[in-house]
Amino acid sequence: MTSHTFNIGAVENLNQSGAEADSIAKNIAGEKMYQWTGNVGLANVSDILRASTNPKCTSATTSNNGINECNSNYLLDKGTASSLYYWIINASSYESGGYSNTAWYGTVNSSYVYVNSNYAYAGGAPRLVVFLKADTTLSGNGTLNNPFIIVQ
């Protein structure tokens, strides 16, 4: 592994009237407001949003307001689990203020796929993110039947 600078700033969740003003670029700008350098972190809100192939997945607000706008998303693929709920590294802020104790999470079950925010003390699990050194050697092709394996 190698050290990486993670963008950990809060991502704003706009109210319904301001949803049109939100974008992934604005979400990224919020993330970049604060940074932390370390070896292990969590995914960013923008990582989850950009992993969707759904053209309706345009921002955290859009995903939060329309719970299937960010489906077709390999980072929210639940595999064989019946549901998935994991924390994202960014706090959530609200256009109207308040809610300083909320954080973003990714979730999927049989009826929806989206990023949402919830109280930071609520249940959920981390999905760790690491960055490998450039000279790391892998085998496999990254599929379920032939996953990547770190050789060196």
Backbone hydrogen bonds, N-H to C=O, Kabsch-Sander energy under -0.5 kcal/mol:
donor,donor_aa,acceptor,acceptor_aa,energy
2,T,131,F,-2.7
4,H,38,G,-2.5
6,F,4,H,-0.7
6,F,36,W,-3.6
8,I,6,F,-0.8
8,I,34,Y,-2.2
9,G,31,E,-2.8
9,G,34,Y,-1.0
11,V,91,A,-2.5
12,E,10,A,-0.5
13,N,93,S,-3.3
14,L,12,E,-0.7
18,G,15,N,-1.5
19,A,15,N,-0.6
19,A,16,Q,-0.9
21,A,18,G,-1.6
22,D,19,A,-1.4
24,I,58,T,-1.1
27,N,23,S,-2.2
28,I,24,I,-2.7
29,A,25,A,-2.0
30,G,26,K,-2.0
31,E,27,N,-2.1
32,K,28,I,-2.2
33,M,30,G,-1.3
34,Y,31,E,-1.0
36,W,6,F,-2.3
38,G,4,H,-2.2
41,G,129,V,-2.4
43,A,127,R,-0.6
48,I,44,N,-1.6
49,L,45,V,-2.4
50,R,46,S,-2.7
51,A,47,D,-0.8
51,A,48,I,-0.6
52,S,49,L,-1.3
53,T,72,S,-2.1
54,N,71,N,-0.7
57,C,54,N,-2.1
58,T,56,K,-1.6
63,S,59,S,-2.1
64,N,60,A,-2.6
65,N,61,T,-2.5
66,G,62,T,-2.2
67,I,65,N,-0.5
69,E,66,G,-2.5
70,C,113,V,-0.7
71,N,68,N,-1.2
74,Y,51,A,-0.9
76,L,73,N,-1.2
77,D,74,Y,-0.9
78,K,76,L,-0.6
81,A,78,K,-2.0
84,L,108,V,-2.6
86,Y,106,G,-2.5
87,W,125,A,-1.9
88,I,104,W,-2.4
89,I,43,A,-2.8
91,A,8,I,-0.6
92,S,102,T,-2.2
93,S,11,V,-1.7
94,Y,98,G,-0.5
95,E,13,N,-1.2
97,G,94,Y,-1.9
102,T,99,Y,-1.2
103,A,118,N,-2.5
104,W,90,N,-2.3
105,Y,116,N,-2.7
106,G,86,Y,-2.8
107,T,114,Y,-2.5
108,V,84,L,-2.1
109,N,112,Y,-2.2
113,V,67,I,-1.8
114,Y,107,T,-2.3
116,N,105,Y,-2.4
118,N,103,A,-2.2
120,A,101,N,-3.1
122,A,119,Y,-2.2
125,A,85,Y,-1.5
127,R,87,W,-0.5
128,L,126,P,-0.5
129,V,41,G,-2.5
131,F,2,T,-0.5
131,F,39,N,-0.5
136,T,133,K,-1.9
139,S,149,I,-2.2
141,N,146,N,-1.8
142,G,146,N,-1.2
143,T,146,N,-1.1
149,I,139,S,-2.0
151,V,137,T,-3.0
151,V,149,I,-0.5
152,Q,137,T,-1.4
